[in-house]
């Protein structure tokens, strides 16, 4: 009976949503320039469950209080990947990615691109709610919003 309880508790742990898991940051350098602001530089990797973001620099602003931190990653480009609750992967890249864990919001700016379920959206700015899987994209004068849908493959005998 105790083995069954241990196995069921490990299944519950495995099914925790990414946003409820700890955030780990690895980088070559860390500096604290201002109170409540941390800056990581060079080979920055942010991990939270299946979420992974890679950047050249990451600034974390914690001035709004615990649980309301804002992560701003910059790079050439910043990359993002995550497995959603249904097992579908989401990938993204942009010159800057702002991640707000409290609202589960990603804001991609500068050559932004987000791919999910075989479709790709490209725009100047993409706002994506990871939890609700809601997306909005805007363009500027030099770039239009582009969406590419990949047709479903049919198996022919």
FILUM-66412 format. One line per field, with one value per residue (C-alpha): x, y, z. Coordinates in Angstrom, 2 decimals. Layout:
<recs>
xx	X; ...
yy	Y; ...
zz	Z; ...
</recs>
This chain:
<recs>
xx	0.00; 2.81; 4.45; 1.18; 1.03; 4.63; 3.94; 0.77; 2.52; 5.28; 2.63; 1.08; 4.50; 5.15; 1.88; 2.54; 2.17; 5.42; 4.38; 4.15; 7.72; 10.88; 12.78; 16.46; 18.89; 22.35; 24.76; 28.43; 28.02; 25.64; 25.62; 23.23; 23.30; 20.23; 18.19; 15.74; 17.29; 19.58; 21.41; 22.76; 25.14; 26.55; 25.10; 21.97; 19.58; 16.26; 14.42; 11.01; 9.61; 9.59; 9.99; 13.45; 14.72; 18.23; 19.61; 22.72; 21.46; 18.64; 17.41; 15.07; 13.15; 11.72; 10.70; 6.97; 7.44; 7.82; 5.87; 5.56; 9.04; 9.52; 12.16; 13.50; 15.81; 17.76; 19.86; 20.47; 17.98; 16.50; 15.00; 12.08; 10.61; 7.98; 5.74; 2.12; -0.15; -1.41; 2.18; 2.32; 5.58; 5.72; 8.88; 9.63; 12.44; 12.87; 15.42; 13.72; 11.40; 9.64; 8.31; 5.85; 5.36; 2.51; 0.31; 1.86; 2.52; 5.30; 5.91; 8.23; 9.62; 11.98; 11.76; 9.34; 8.36; 6.19; 5.50; 2.78; 0.79; 2.43; 1.69; 4.14; 3.34; 5.91; 5.51; 7.21; 5.53; 3.77; 1.92; 1.29; -0.53; 1.04; -1.72; -4.66; -2.74; -4.02; -1.92; -1.99; 0.50; 1.22; 3.37; 5.13; 5.55; 8.39; 6.91; 3.50; 2.09; 2.59; 1.01; 2.03; -0.27; 1.14; -1.45; -2.09; -0.23; -2.35; -0.96; -1.50; -1.09
yy	0.00; 2.44; 1.70; 2.60; 5.89; 6.70; 5.97; 8.07; 10.97; 10.95; 11.11; 14.14; 15.81; 15.10; 16.78; 20.09; 23.01; 24.74; 28.01; 26.30; 25.00; 26.81; 29.01; 28.22; 30.61; 29.68; 32.25; 33.12; 36.37; 37.94; 41.54; 43.56; 47.13; 48.46; 47.40; 44.63; 44.27; 41.39; 41.26; 38.00; 38.09; 35.59; 32.13; 32.76; 29.81; 30.13; 26.90; 26.45; 22.95; 22.33; 26.07; 27.02; 30.41; 31.12; 34.65; 36.81; 38.89; 38.67; 41.40; 40.49; 43.34; 42.33; 45.82; 44.93; 42.26; 38.51; 36.62; 39.67; 39.63; 40.62; 38.86; 40.71; 38.62; 40.09; 38.39; 37.80; 36.16; 35.02; 31.53; 30.07; 26.57; 24.87; 21.82; 22.74; 20.73; 18.72; 17.80; 20.17; 22.11; 25.89; 27.57; 31.24; 33.63; 37.39; 40.09; 40.60; 38.38; 39.72; 36.98; 37.75; 34.50; 35.90; 36.55; 33.71; 36.31; 36.39; 39.55; 39.05; 42.11; 42.56; 39.92; 37.95; 34.45; 31.89; 28.32; 26.05; 23.10; 23.32; 27.04; 29.94; 33.60; 36.29; 39.95; 42.95; 42.19; 39.05; 38.80; 35.22; 33.97; 30.57; 29.32; 30.34; 29.86; 33.26; 35.15; 38.64; 40.04; 43.57; 44.92; 48.19; 50.17; 47.97; 44.55; 42.90; 40.10; 36.77; 33.44; 30.19; 27.19; 23.75; 21.35; 18.10; 15.22; 12.36; 8.86; 7.31; 3.54
zz	0.00; 0.84; -2.54; -4.26; -2.33; -3.29; -6.96; -7.00; -5.27; -7.90; -10.64; -8.93; -8.74; -12.42; -13.39; -11.63; -14.03; -14.95; -13.29; -9.89; -10.09; -9.04; -11.49; -11.97; -13.66; -14.88; -16.35; -16.61; -14.62; -12.11; -10.96; -8.84; -10.13; -8.36; -5.38; -6.33; -9.81; -10.82; -14.14; -15.53; -18.51; -20.99; -21.67; -19.61; -19.26; -17.40; -16.53; -14.91; -15.34; -19.11; -19.85; -21.04; -22.18; -23.47; -23.74; -23.83; -20.89; -18.35; -16.04; -13.20; -11.61; -8.21; -7.08; -7.25; -4.56; -4.24; -6.87; -9.15; -10.67; -14.29; -16.40; -19.45; -21.62; -24.53; -27.15; -30.77; -30.55; -27.23; -27.57; -25.63; -25.52; -23.39; -23.36; -22.72; -20.42; -23.43; -24.39; -27.39; -27.75; -28.11; -29.35; -29.78; -30.54; -30.51; -29.80; -26.41; -24.41; -21.34; -19.05; -16.27; -14.30; -12.18; -15.24; -17.34; -20.06; -22.65; -24.66; -27.62; -29.42; -32.34; -35.11; -32.94; -33.97; -32.15; -33.32; -31.96; -33.33; -36.75; -37.19; -37.05; -36.31; -37.16; -36.15; -34.59; -31.25; -30.04; -26.73; -25.61; -22.51; -21.88; -19.57; -21.79; -25.07; -26.27; -28.77; -30.25; -32.75; -33.97; -36.74; -37.28; -40.52; -41.76; -41.07; -41.39; -39.23; -41.00; -40.07; -41.70; -41.30; -41.97; -43.40; -41.62; -43.20; -44.45; -44.50; -47.93; -48.12
</recs>
